[in-house]
């Protein structure tokens, strides 16, 4: 059998809310950029209904398998030579996480690696560095996932501090936002803030110690805030690698999100309906971080874990 002359990689990031697939062809020349053949994401909501109980519900389990079947079709269609798949918080903490990984392998042949939060933080940093020029200034990188949130203080070359906290948006939603009307009352906002100030004490200390000058948000919530800034929902392929997010834009979006109910939020231009409620608790978290850090410069990165994995694989090859 002839070996394909190209090296094509598929990178899969199985997040708690969203599964991402990135397919690239590696360049033959050293230091050239990989060619992106496909960049897509699916809202799987793996953590919905079960993450706070430490399990993946049967419905979420079925959605995950269905999505990886579809990813496997794309992988075959694009004649991929190598696949790397990672799973994060939802699979990490679920009693039936290993069982799902096994089912995926049996059904698609894709081997999924469950990665710890520390490794997740490192890969996110590598991904962000591909999108945002950090220079020699210390930046606070924030990735608000559905299951966990990673905070990293880094510049172009060094990670000064990093930690992963299991306080993702789906968990915060389960804990502080059970209201069926979809309104987040001031008491719930205050309860979330009190919880964060307790859990995030190590972050507060790290920010005081390292004094980052700017913040970079990397995750679906930040893609949504960048889309809200221009009032337009963009696809994965349309998002620029890096966006300057005006402080006033975030504050406007935050007010809009807190002031509405489910239906009103879904109608805001730039918001994916699936993300509408999560965005409220994620924004409370982000507002909390901006508040204690005093940082006013915000950039968003469209690159995160899967681009970090790609950068790492290119370094190794």
Secondary structure, DSSP 8 states (H G I E B T S, - for coil): ----SS-EEEEEEE-SSEEEEEEEE--SSTT---EEEEEEEEE--TTTTTGGGTS--HHHHHHHHHHHHHHHHHHHHTT-SEEEEEE-HHHHH-TTHHHHHHHHHHHH---EEE--HHHHHHHHHHHHHHHS--TTS-EEEEEE-SS-EEEEEE-SS-EEEEEEES--HHHHHHHH---TT----HHHHHHHHHHHHHHTHHHHHHHHHH--SEEEE-SHHHHHHHHHHHT----TTTS-SEEEE-HHHHHHHHHHHHH--HHHHHTSTT--GGGHHHHHHHHHHHHHHHHHH----EEEES--HHHHHHHHHHHH-
